[in-house]
Amino acid sequence: MLDLTQWQEALLDNWHVWLVTVTLVVAAVIDGRQLKVPNWLTFPMVLTGWVYSFTLSAYPGWEGLGYSLLGTVVGLAVLMPAYAIGGMGAGDVKLMAGIGAWVWVEATLYSFAASAVAGGIIAVGMVLITKSWDKHHNQFWMIWNEMMSVKDPEKLAAIAAERKPTMLLLPYGIPMAIGTIAYFSFSGMLA
């Protein structure tokens, strides 16, 4: 168990991870209420991640900025395919880019993986609670078949937009916060 002095030192050493954690909690609350992660949260997160990486990170200067820019690109890249076919909102993609800007590539990839697991568990839980397994099972296979046959992201996005009112929506900011914070905690980044 950490005493107060150790906790303060850990907080000072990892303040940037705590800042990302608080931002993720705010994003999850907003997304849960509005089904949207706002630009006023994501854009400053990305920009301040770049500034932090250039000035205060373990590798200040161009090296840190390079790591941050690469993390941002990876954050965008891992969720862009889902966004392109209408399966995710742009705010979620920008939020993952913000994570990448602050914690760089490796942590972003682990964050993505943990978020996907958390999202899968939450989605199954939502379907079971609403007792709509058959409906969502059928929708899953219909969407899968569309992705395998249509191939055009714009057409897939249009189909997804038409289907959206009939679907049980998961505000992805919630599993992103849960998965990322769990990863931070498990990896010792919040210690």
C-alpha positions, 0 to 999 in steps of 0.5 A: 500500500502506498503512503501519501508521499509515494502516492504524490510522487507517483501522481507527479511522475504520471500526471499526464496519464492521470490527465488522459484518464480524467479526460476519458471519464469526461468523454464517457459521461458525455458520450453516454448522455449524448451519443457524441464525443465533442470536438471541444474535448478531442481537439484540445486533447490531441493538440496538448498531447503534441505540446506535452510530448514536445516539451515535457515528455521523457523525450522532449523535442522533435523526438517526443513530438514524432512519437506523439504524431505517430501515436495520433496516426495509430489512434486514428488508424485503428478506429478509422475502418469502423468509422468509414463504414458507419459503425462508429462516430468521428468523436470516438476516432478523435478520442483514440487519436488523443490517447495516441497523442499523449501515450504514443503507439504501444500504449495506444495499441493496448488501449485499443485492444482493451477497449475492444474487449470492454466494448464486446462485453458491454455490447453482449451485456446490453443485448442480454439485458434487453432480451434482444439476442435474436434481433442483434444476432441476425443484424450482426450476420446481415452487417457481416454479409454486407461488409463481405459483399458491398466493399464500398465504404460509402455504400456501407456507411449509407446502409448503416445510417439507414439502419441506425434508428433500429439498432441498440447503440453503444456509446463507444466512449464508455468502453474506451474509457473502461478499457484504457483506464484498465490498461493504464492501471494494469500496466502500472501507468497510474501508480 
